[in-house]
Amino acid sequence: MLEAIGVGPDDEAVYREVLSRSQAEVAELADSLARDAGEIHRSLSALEELGLVHRLPGRPVRLRAARPDVAIDALVNRRRAELARTQLAARELLAELPAEERHRPEDIVEVLVGRSAIAARFDQLLDTTRGELMVLDRPPYVADPEDSDGAVRRLLRDDVTVRGIYAPEALELPGALVELEDASRAGEQARVHPALPMKLAIGDRRLAILPVGVDTVDAAVCVRPSALLDALVRLFELLWAQATPVGAPAGAGPFDDRQLVALLASGAKDDVVARHLGTSTRTLSRRIGELMDHLNVRTRFQAGVQAVRLGWLEPPPGSAGHREGPDDGLVDGRAAGVLGPQP
């Protein structure tokens, strides 16, 4: 059971025997396991080095087992760090290959078949990303969203830059808006785009994964450094420039005007926004009407314009600028357009 963390079967048997007692002596362990005292000493030394047992003061030598949940978690984390270093070393070793071997055309694109294979490679991408993760997020999903969210939180704790562009339908899933707001507070940079062309994940601009189909995830391709990968990175950057920032403003209450506009700007339908705010669609419609009265506008489009003017929705840096509108002077077409009528 514990071989994966460096504990052999004989040493594990000793650990289990010590664990079954409040404390144990070498002679007792030797008798119980029908083994030589010298073998018991060697196993105990190995277990002590791993932090699985520790000696109690006094004579004769008595030992107590460490709590398995604490001690084994520590060993698993240590092994995970060792494996990560090994992966980095493998990439360094790649530089020793001749250039023609490192960039063989047949290695640029790898085809993955089956949801389990795609999910495993996506997990690997998350585990090996060290600088930046870029994601186009839209249903359907092959991995458990909660597992992916946990992996992204670990990246944020490790100061990895995470940028996500979400399709409106991704925010309609139960709890999605709450999770997005939590991720934003944790450091994720999130935006919404009304027309994402596909799903995509790019780690450190060195590996991309994207499904072959738009609405199915039974096959995917991995793309390694190449002109094709450069094009995918460029596509992400273009969509990022077009997308609208999302997430509730800091300190916003349940019906804070800025939060309401931010939720509408996410592209979510009214029933999704109402569910997120814990209210009815009728109450939400009334609140939207009050908001438009407060902003002195007649349409959601104009409400989006005013929200940008007031700084409630910052237009994406480097966007295509503003245009003159017949009703409202300077209009950010993208931010206001996202606030258009939702069915």
Secondary structure as UniProt FT lines:
FT   HELIX           3..5
FT   HELIX           9..19
FT   STRAND          24..25
FT   HELIX           26..33
FT   HELIX           37..50
FT   STRAND          53..56
FT   STRAND          62..65
FT   HELIX           68..94
FT   TURN            95..96
FT   HELIX           99..102
FT   HELIX           105..107
FT   STRAND          109..113
FT   HELIX           115..128
FT   STRAND          132..137
FT   HELIX           145..157
FT   TURN            158..159
FT   STRAND          161..166
FT   HELIX           168..172
FT   TURN            174..175
FT   HELIX           176..186
FT   STRAND          189..192
FT   TURN            194..195
FT   STRAND          200..203
FT   TURN            204..206
FT   STRAND          207..211
FT   STRAND          219..223
FT   HELIX           227..242
FT   STRAND          244..245
FT   TURN            250..251
FT   TURN            254..255
FT   HELIX           257..265
FT   TURN            266..267
FT   HELIX           270..277
FT   HELIX           281..295
FT   HELIX           300..309
FT   TURN            310..311
FT   TURN            317..318
FT   STRAND          323..325
FT   TURN            326..328
FT   STRAND          329..331
FT   HELIX           333..338
//
